[in-house]
């Protein structure tokens, strides 16, 4: 409707893309749109098309073989029927105690964060009061939307009633796409249903912070090893999912989070003094990461582009570590050592699992596109960056400031 209000979260992008579009011929734009459609659907098409995609991926990602059909098809079913798949996954694999355990962890980490806000020297008291209220109000959604837990399938039956897979394969794919778009468009002009997960599935290994709802989501699929296991020692869980919980919480209190209040409304809540003091600390982080080079492709990290994630990483590690320390104080000798690793202290093991969860190997092509596209730093710097700034890491491993990875000028936002 003409009177609709549209919220544009990235006006600069729209400005920029408009000028690029204006410079192109209609033919180029048409070709681009058809290309985007075909490349996204080519995986469903006969082998001769898939072979072309494979050649394309070889150049872009450095892959030498196509993904197995089993993986492709399973991913497809999960994309189209994500919530019914999630229901099956949860019933089969998700331990009922996980929600209780992870809720407890989030609350401990949230409390640690509140202490860090209170102690911070750059945030003024006015901003601190709002920050603490906001932190207390963050809603944590763990595992899956509640309605998936019951045996009542009414909602799923209703949401998927129109899905009908008795055409041939490609028409099935196209019809599912239409139904997906229809469901998305039907949400327009209705209030947001806070129970819906919509943009992330319980089967996704990921976590998000929705600034516009002041909530953090941790799907069932990320709540598993090596990040979390209900029977694992807590130092592993805090070094794994605990760090990610801290990272997601921190997103509500940086450059992006400062623009949203505790109800998720777009209201700036930092004083100018707090903004200025934050910027000095932020610039330290930008500089730090600008100096990291991904050796395998000899490309430097873009400190400016990755700053929000780097600041959240830095905060996440501290929150998880201090929350673990706090837990360990009240649960003396509960955490057992792991066979073969008894020579390491529980605190050392915390950091070791943190590093372990980020072990990654990339082809050179993938490394190139990672640096160009990603707002996260490459995994090795997600480990090296935060540990190099953390005095507790030095203490735990007996490192000397200025030697190895340990920075003399430590960048600290929190
Ligand atoms: Zn993040």
Boltz pocket constraint, residues with backbone or C-beta under 6 A from the ligand:
constraints:
  - pocket:
      binder: B
      contacts: [[A, 247], [A, 248], [A, 251], [A, 308], [A, 309], [A, 312]]
      max_distance: 6.0
